[in-house]
């Protein structure tokens, strides 16, 4: 009895599917039907069999590798469905052989993988050109690539977590007395998650330490303690602060993964983990996993995410106000209120996480200010349109090993 082989799933490069799959089919009569369903215009048509009714466009995937380069991908499930669909509709005599698993990109080999949606052939081609250009320029960055590559990977990881609607995201901010930074005056947070139906919920809050009401900022740091924009501030005793902060973190951890969001996390983490605030946070990690986690507590810094979007390879940091203005998170009012700053940090994160793939998002936001490298923007951005190079033609490779007329012999199984 033959040993059953393990089914392997993953992704194929879209260019392999569109340009090469049909060229290696064993039955010439299958070529026409396949080309008809994977052509550029066909893929983005509202009636395409891969098009989901609740999505504005064809779902494809941006996969990023360890070297920072990206590829536009189609899932193995989508490829298998095309084969099934053509046969079920009577367009092919047999289910056509799908590409060999030797050309399959496993999820474990990707540093991030997030969906993107296309409803026109022009948008699809433009995305492919943008990815191709970015890959070429990344190869020429040399040592400067190291920091930028890490930031780019984290940006796409965060985007993939966000679109999966997984976990609890809590943006924190703390305001201390300007003359004694160990004296905490305010705590603010903005908690965001999705319910079972995928509906987003958000709960902002602002706590003022009652015993320290006599301490005011305003000489060196702007003070806006009494101007909370997103609800009612709460005056609480300092002993209550820890209970409130610990309770929201603990409750979130019980639900699944937790993402603690900061704008420049270095000082905020120190404030959060103080004994009179949250104390030690078990399992706190600064490293974002390649795939959306099911448990754990992770730090997300909007300073680094914006640096990735800007294409910054250095250590310069944008303030929260500058970041929000560049992202058009407006209007901005009463900054340096802990509750306001926490919520603006969440809005900045949301703007980037929902804004599409990194390089195309940058071009959409600041098209006239794209740098010479193409991987950054010389801000501020205004309207405009950069030139786009043509893609190089395909290099045909044998995508199907030992093709037969039986789909069972050429599926995603390892040979």
C-alpha positions as CSV (number, residue, x, y, z in Angstrom):
1,X,0.0,0.0,0.0
2,X,1.4,3.4,-1.0
3,X,2.4,5.7,1.7
4,X,0.0,8.7,1.9
5,X,1.8,12.0,1.3
6,X,1.3,15.1,3.4
7,X,-0.8,17.8,1.8
8,X,1.2,21.1,1.6
9,X,-0.4,24.5,1.2
10,X,1.1,27.9,0.6
11,X,1.4,30.4,-2.2
12,X,2.5,30.7,-5.8
13,X,3.9,33.8,-7.5
14,X,1.2,35.4,-9.5
15,X,3.5,35.8,-12.4
16,X,4.1,32.1,-12.5
17,X,0.3,31.5,-12.6
18,X,-0.5,34.1,-15.2
19,X,2.5,33.7,-17.5
20,X,3.7,30.1,-17.2
21,X,1.1,27.7,-15.9
22,X,-0.7,27.4,-19.2
23,X,2.5,26.8,-21.1
24,X,3.2,23.5,-19.4
25,X,-0.3,21.9,-19.5
26,X,-0.1,18.4,-21.1
27,X,-3.4,18.8,-23.0
28,X,-3.3,21.7,-25.5
29,X,-7.1,22.0,-25.4
30,X,-6.9,23.1,-21.7
31,X,-4.7,26.1,-22.5
32,X,-7.5,28.4,-23.9
33,X,-9.9,27.9,-20.9
34,X,-7.1,28.5,-18.4
35,X,-5.8,31.6,-20.1
36,X,-9.3,33.0,-20.3
37,X,-9.8,32.7,-16.5
38,X,-6.3,34.0,-15.4
39,X,-6.0,36.9,-17.8
40,X,-5.5,40.3,-16.2
41,X,-8.9,41.6,-17.1
42,X,-10.6,38.3,-16.1
43,X,-9.0,38.1,-12.7
44,X,-10.4,41.5,-11.6
45,X,-13.8,41.0,-13.1
46,X,-16.7,41.1,-10.6
47,X,-17.9,37.7,-11.8
48,X,-14.6,35.9,-11.5
49,X,-15.0,32.7,-9.5
50,X,-12.3,33.7,-7.1
51,X,-14.1,37.0,-6.3
52,X,-15.7,37.0,-2.9
53,X,-19.1,38.8,-2.7
54,X,-18.1,40.9,0.4
55,X,-14.8,42.1,-1.0
56,X,-14.2,45.1,-3.3
57,X,-11.8,43.3,-5.6
58,X,-9.8,40.1,-6.1
59,X,-7.9,39.0,-3.0
60,X,-4.2,38.4,-3.6
61,X,-1.3,38.4,-1.1
62,X,1.9,40.4,-0.5
63,X,4.5,38.0,0.8
64,X,7.8,39.4,2.2
65,X,10.9,37.3,2.4
66,X,13.8,37.4,4.9
67,X,15.9,39.7,2.6
68,X,13.0,42.2,2.6
69,X,12.0,41.6,-1.0
70,X,8.3,41.0,-1.7
71,X,6.2,39.1,-4.2
72,X,2.6,39.3,-5.3
73,X,1.1,35.8,-4.5
74,X,-1.9,33.7,-5.2
75,X,-2.8,31.0,-2.6
76,X,-2.7,27.3,-3.3
77,X,-6.4,27.1,-2.4
78,X,-7.2,29.7,-5.2
79,X,-5.1,27.8,-7.7
80,X,-6.8,24.5,-6.8
81,X,-10.2,26.1,-7.1
82,X,-9.4,27.4,-10.6
83,X,-8.6,23.8,-11.7
84,X,-11.8,22.6,-10.0
85,X,-13.9,25.4,-11.5
86,X,-12.8,24.8,-15.1
87,X,-13.6,21.1,-14.9
88,X,-16.9,21.6,-13.1
89,X,-18.1,24.1,-15.7
90,X,-17.2,21.6,-18.5
91,X,-14.4,23.7,-19.9
92,X,-11.8,21.0,-19.4
93,X,-12.1,17.2,-19.8
94,X,-10.2,16.6,-16.6
95,X,-9.1,18.8,-13.7
96,X,-6.0,20.4,-15.0
97,X,-2.7,19.6,-13.2
98,X,-1.8,22.4,-10.8
99,X,1.8,23.6,-10.4
100,X,4.2,21.3,-8.6
101,X,4.8,21.9,-4.9
102,X,8.5,22.5,-5.7
103,X,7.4,26.0,-6.8
104,X,5.1,26.4,-3.7
105,X,6.1,29.1,-1.3
106,X,5.3,27.9,2.2
107,X,4.0,30.3,4.8
108,X,6.9,29.4,7.1
109,X,9.4,30.8,4.6
110,X,7.7,34.2,4.6
111,X,8.4,36.9,7.2
112,X,5.0,38.4,6.6
113,X,2.0,37.8,4.3
114,X,-1.0,40.1,4.1
115,X,-3.9,40.3,1.7
116,X,-4.5,43.1,-0.8
117,X,-7.4,43.7,-3.2
118,X,-7.6,44.6,-6.8
119,X,-10.6,45.7,-8.8
120,X,-8.9,46.9,-12.0
121,X,-6.2,45.4,-14.2
122,X,-4.4,48.7,-14.1
123,X,-4.2,48.6,-10.3
124,X,-3.0,45.0,-10.5
125,X,-0.2,45.8,-13.0
126,X,0.8,49.0,-11.0
127,X,1.2,47.0,-7.9
128,X,3.4,44.4,-9.6
129,X,5.5,47.2,-11.1
130,X,5.8,48.9,-7.7
131,X,6.9,45.6,-6.0
132,X,9.4,44.9,-8.8
133,X,11.0,48.3,-8.5
134,X,11.2,48.1,-4.7
135,X,12.9,44.7,-4.9
136,X,15.5,46.0,-7.3
137,X,16.3,49.1,-5.1
138,X,16.4,47.0,-1.9
139,X,19.2,45.0,-3.5
140,X,21.3,48.1,-3.9
141,X,21.0,49.5,-0.4
142,X,23.8,47.4,1.1
143,X,24.3,47.9,4.8
144,X,21.6,50.6,5.0
145,X,19.2,47.9,4.1
146,X,19.4,46.1,7.5
147,X,17.5,48.6,9.6
148,X,15.0,49.4,6.8
149,X,14.4,45.8,6.1
150,X,13.5,45.1,9.7
151,X,11.1,48.1,9.8
152,X,9.5,47.0,6.5
153,X,8.9,43.5,7.8
154,X,7.3,44.8,11.0
155,X,5.1,47.1,9.0
156,X,3.8,44.2,6.9
157,X,3.5,41.9,9.9
158,X,1.3,44.5,11.7
159,X,-0.8,45.0,8.6
160,X,-1.3,41.2,8.3
161,X,-2.4,41.0,12.0
162,X,-4.7,43.9,11.6
163,X,-6.5,42.6,8.5
164,X,-7.0,39.3,10.2
165,X,-9.0,41.2,12.9
166,X,-7.2,39.3,15.6
167,X,-6.3,40.2,19.2
168,X,-6.7,43.2,21.4
169,X,-4.8,46.4,20.5
170,X,-4.2,48.9,23.4
171,X,-2.5,52.2,22.8
172,X,-1.1,53.7,26.0
173,X,0.3,57.2,26.9
174,X,1.5,58.6,30.1
175,X,2.1,62.2,31.3
176,X,4.4,62.9,34.1
177,X,5.3,66.1,35.9
178,X,7.8,68.1,33.9
179,X,10.0,68.8,36.9
180,X,10.0,65.2,38.2
181,X,9.4,62.6,35.6
182,X,8.9,59.8,38.2
183,X,5.7,61.6,39.3
184,X,2.9,60.3,37.1
185,X,0.0,62.7,36.6
186,X,-2.1,61.0,33.8
187,X,-2.7,57.7,32.1
188,X,-4.5,57.3,28.9
189,X,-5.4,54.4,26.7
190,X,-7.4,53.4,23.6
191,X,-8.5,49.8,23.4
192,X,-9.6,48.3,20.0
193,X,-10.8,44.8,19.1
194,X,-13.3,43.1,16.9
195,X,-16.4,41.2,18.0
196,X,-17.4,37.8,16.8
197,X,-19.0,39.3,13.7
198,X,-15.9,41.3,12.8
199,X,-17.3,44.6,13.9
200,X,-14.6,47.0,15.3
201,X,-15.1,48.3,18.9
202,X,-13.0,51.0,20.5
203,X,-12.9,52.1,24.2
204,X,-10.7,55.1,25.0
205,X,-10.1,56.3,28.6
206,X,-8.3,59.0,30.5
207,X,-7.3,58.8,34.2
208,X,-6.0,61.7,36.3
209,X,-4.2,61.0,39.5
210,X,-6.2,62.8,42.1
211,X,-3.5,63.2,44.7
212,X,-1.3,65.2,42.2
213,X,-3.9,67.7,40.9
214,X,-1.7,70.5,42.2
215,X,1.1,69.6,39.9
216,X,0.8,71.3,36.5
217,X,2.8,71.1,33.3
218,X,3.2,74.2,31.1
219,X,6.7,75.6,31.6
220,X,8.7,73.0,29.6
221,X,5.9,70.7,28.4
222,X,2.5,71.7,27.2
223,X,-0.2,70.8,29.7
224,X,-3.7,69.8,28.6
225,X,-4.8,67.6,31.5
226,X,-8.3,69.1,31.6
227,X,-9.0,68.9,27.9
228,X,-9.8,65.3,27.0
229,X,-11.4,65.1,23.6
230,X,-12.9,61.5,23.6
231,X,-15.1,61.2,26.7
232,X,-15.1,62.0,30.4
233,X,-11.8,62.1,32.3
234,X,-11.7,60.2,35.6
235,X,-10.0,61.4,38.7
236,X,-8.8,58.4,40.6
237,X,-6.5,57.7,43.6
238,X,-3.0,56.6,42.6
239,X,-3.6,53.2,44.2
240,X,-6.5,52.7,41.7
241,X,-4.3,53.3,38.6
242,X,-2.5,50.0,38.9
243,X,-5.7,48.0,39.4
244,X,-7.3,49.6,36.3
245,X,-4.3,49.2,34.0
246,X,-3.6,45.6,35.1
247,X,-7.2,44.7,34.7
248,X,-7.5,45.7,31.1
249,X,-4.2,44.0,30.2
250,X,-5.1,40.8,32.1
251,X,-8.6,40.7,30.5
252,X,-7.1,41.2,27.1
253,X,-4.5,38.5,27.6
254,X,-7.3,36.0,28.4
255,X,-8.9,36.7,25.1
256,X,-5.8,36.0,22.9
257,X,-2.9,38.0,21.6
258,X,-2.4,41.6,22.9
259,X,-0.6,44.3,21.0
260,X,0.6,47.2,23.2
261,X,0.9,50.3,21.0
262,X,3.1,53.3,21.7
263,X,4.5,56.3,19.9
264,X,8.2,55.9,20.8
265,X,7.9,53.0,23.2
266,X,11.2,53.5,25.1
267,X,9.9,55.8,27.9
268,X,6.3,54.6,27.8
269,X,7.3,51.0,28.5
270,X,9.2,52.2,31.5
271,X,6.1,54.1,32.7
272,X,3.8,51.1,32.0
273,X,6.0,48.6,33.9
274,X,6.5,50.8,36.9
275,X,5.3,49.1,40.1
276,X,2.7,51.7,40.7
277,X,1.3,51.3,37.2
278,X,1.2,47.8,35.7
279,X,4.4,46.3,37.1
280,X,5.9,43.3,35.4
281,X,4.1,42.1,32.3
282,X,4.5,38.4,31.7
283,X,5.8,37.4,28.3
284,X,6.2,40.9,26.9
285,X,8.0,40.7,23.6
286,X,9.5,43.3,21.3
287,X,9.8,40.8,18.4
288,X,6.8,40.5,16.2
289,X,6.2,36.9,15.0
290,X,6.1,36.2,11.2
291,X,2.5,34.9,11.5
292,X,-0.4,36.3,13.4
293,X,0.0,34.9,16.9
294,X,-2.8,33.3,18.9
295,X,-1.3,34.2,22.3
296,X,1.3,36.5,23.7
297,X,1.8,40.2,24.4
298,X,3.7,42.3,21.9
299,X,5.1,45.9,21.6
300,X,4.1,47.9,18.5
301,X,5.7,51.2,18.0
302,X,4.2,53.7,15.6
303,X,7.5,55.5,15.3
304,X,9.0,52.5,13.7
305,X,6.0,51.9,11.5
306,X,6.1,55.4,10.2
307,X,9.8,55.2,9.6
308,X,9.1,52.1,7.4
309,X,6.4,54.0,5.5
310,X,8.7,57.1,5.1
311,X,11.6,54.8,4.1
312,X,13.8,56.1,6.9
313,X,17.1,54.1,7.4
314,X,18.3,56.3,10.2
315,X,17.5,57.0,13.8
316,X,15.5,60.3,13.4
317,X,12.0,60.2,14.9
318,X,8.8,62.0,14.0
319,X,6.7,63.4,16.9
320,X,3.2,62.1,17.3
321,X,1.8,65.4,16.0
322,X,4.1,65.3,12.9
323,X,3.2,61.7,12.3
324,X,-0.6,62.3,12.5
325,X,-0.4,65.3,10.3
326,X,1.5,63.4,7.6
327,X,-1.0,60.6,7.9
328,X,-4.0,63.1,7.7
329,X,-5.2,62.0,11.2
330,X,-7.0,65.3,11.7
331,X,-8.1,67.4,13.4
332,X,-5.5,67.3,16.1
333,X,-6.5,69.0,19.3
334,X,-5.1,69.2,22.9
335,X,-2.0,67.1,22.5
336,X,0.0,66.2,25.7
337,X,-3.2,65.0,27.3
338,X,-2.5,61.3,28.0
339,X,-6.0,60.2,26.8
340,X,-5.8,62.2,23.6
341,X,-2.3,61.1,22.8
342,X,-3.2,57.5,23.3
343,X,-6.2,57.7,21.0
344,X,-4.2,59.6,18.3
345,X,-1.6,56.9,18.5
346,X,-4.3,54.3,17.9
347,X,-5.6,56.3,14.9
348,X,-2.2,56.7,13.4
349,X,-1.7,52.9,13.8
350,X,-5.1,52.2,12.2
351,X,-4.4,54.6,9.3
352,X,-1.2,52.7,8.4
353,X,-2.5,49.2,9.1
354,X,-5.5,49.7,6.9
355,X,-3.7,51.6,4.2
356,X,-2.6,48.8,2.0
357,X,0.9,47.4,1.2
358,X,3.8,49.5,2.3
359,X,5.3,50.7,-1.0
360,X,1.9,51.3,-2.8
361,X,0.6,53.1,0.4
362,X,3.6,55.5,0.3
363,X,3.0,56.3,-3.3
364,X,-0.7,56.9,-2.7
365,X,0.0,59.2,0.2
366,X,2.9,61.2,-1.2
367,X,3.2,60.5,-4.9
368,X,5.2,63.7,-5.8
369,X,7.7,63.2,-2.9
370,X,9.0,59.7,-3.6
371,X,12.7,59.7,-3.1
372,X,15.3,58.7,-5.8
373,X,15.6,55.2,-4.2
374,X,11.8,54.7,-4.5
375,X,11.8,53.2,-1.0
376,X,11.2,56.5,0.8
377,X,9.5,59.9,0.6
378,X,10.9,63.3,1.1
379,X,8.0,64.7,3.2
380,X,5.7,66.6,3.2
381,X,3.8,64.9,0.5
382,X,1.5,66.6,-2.0
383,X,-0.4,65.5,-5.1
384,X,1.5,64.2,-8.1
385,X,2.4,61.0,-10.0
386,X,5.8,59.3,-10.3
387,X,6.8,57.5,-13.5
388,X,6.4,53.8,-13.4
389,X,8.8,51.4,-15.3
390,X,7.6,48.5,-17.4
391,X,7.8,45.0,-16.0
392,X,10.3,42.7,-17.5
393,X,8.9,39.7,-19.4
394,X,8.5,36.3,-17.8
395,X,11.1,33.6,-17.7
396,X,9.3,30.4,-18.5
397,X,10.0,27.5,-16.2
398,X,8.6,24.1,-15.9
399,X,6.0,24.6,-13.2
400,X,4.4,21.1,-13.4
401,X,6.6,18.1,-12.7
402,X,5.7,14.9,-14.4
403,X,2.3,16.1,-15.6
404,X,-0.6,13.7,-16.1
405,X,-4.3,14.0,-16.8
406,X,-5.0,13.1,-13.1
407,X,-5.2,16.0,-10.7
408,X,-4.5,13.6,-7.9
409,X,-1.0,13.1,-9.1
410,X,0.0,16.8,-9.5
411,X,-1.7,18.4,-6.5
412,X,0.0,20.2,-3.6
413,X,1.5,17.1,-2.1
414,X,5.2,16.7,-1.7
415,X,6.8,14.2,-4.1
